[in-house]
Amino acid sequence: MRLSVILLLVSLAGVLAGGWLIGRWALGVAVIADSVAVGVYALLRDDGRGAQAPSVHQVPTLHEVLERARAS
């Protein structure tokens, strides 16, 4: 995944540089195209889980730790 992000950034930089070489109006078109590309990339990466899925495992409480220690 990290490589795809780097390739996307290099591609966006190339589009901006090419637009700058052509002219001011092309730079504006390049900025719009880059914004659309980043938006599409973000939408395609969305897995649909939203904010409900936790990103870390549940941390045991002190009571659970002591119970596990007592049982062993």
N, C-alpha and C positions, 0 to 999 in steps of 0.2 A: 504494500500500500504506500509506503514512503516513497518508492521510486515513481509511482504514478503521480504523486503530488509534486515531486521535483520536475517531472516531465511537463506537467500542466503549467507550472510556474515559468519554466523555460520557454514553453510555447507562447504563453501570454506575453512575455518580455519580447519575444521575436515579433509578434504581431504589432506591439506598440512601437518597436523600433522601425519596422517597415512602414507603419503609418506615419511616423515622424519624418522618415526620408522622403515620402511622397509629398506630404503637405499637411497643412493645418486641418483641412476638412477630413483628410484620410485618418488623421490621428483621432479625431472625434468619432469616426465610424469604428476605428479599432477599439476605442474605449468601450463603446456600446457593445461590440461583438465580444470583447473580453468579459464584460459584465454578464452577458447572456451565457457565455460558456461556463463561468464559475457558478452561476445559478443552476444550470442544467447538471453540472457535476455534483453540486450539493443535493439536488433532488434525487439523482440516481443513487447516491450513497445512503439515502434515508431508508432505514429498515422498517419503518412503520411502528416501532415499539414506543416511540415518544419518550416522555420523562418517567413513565411508570416503572420501567425496568431498572433495578438498582445496578450500579456498576461495581459494587464491592460486595463481598460475602457478609452474611450476618455475623456480628461480633457477639461472642457468648457473654452472658452476664456473669457476675462474680458468683452467684448462686450455682449456675451451671458448672462453672469451673471447679468449685469446691465439691459439688456432688460427684463429678467425674473423678476427682482426686480421692475422695472418700471411698468410692466404689472400687477403685483399683488396688 
